[in-house]
């Protein structure tokens, strides 16, 4: 992970995210980027708690948005 001040985010992903391998995708993406945290299901979809420097979290969130667009198409 790059040096820098850590920031945390909580993301709630709703829609078609269960039963399509979304949690494993998030886990692998976070590992690739060096992000710490957890991911799981709740009654509303998938939740993500992530800790990393701001630039890494921004890249993480952008890649998640792109995947959600692909799934919705």
Order of alpha helices (4+ residues) and beta strands (2+ residues): beta-alpha-beta-beta-alpha
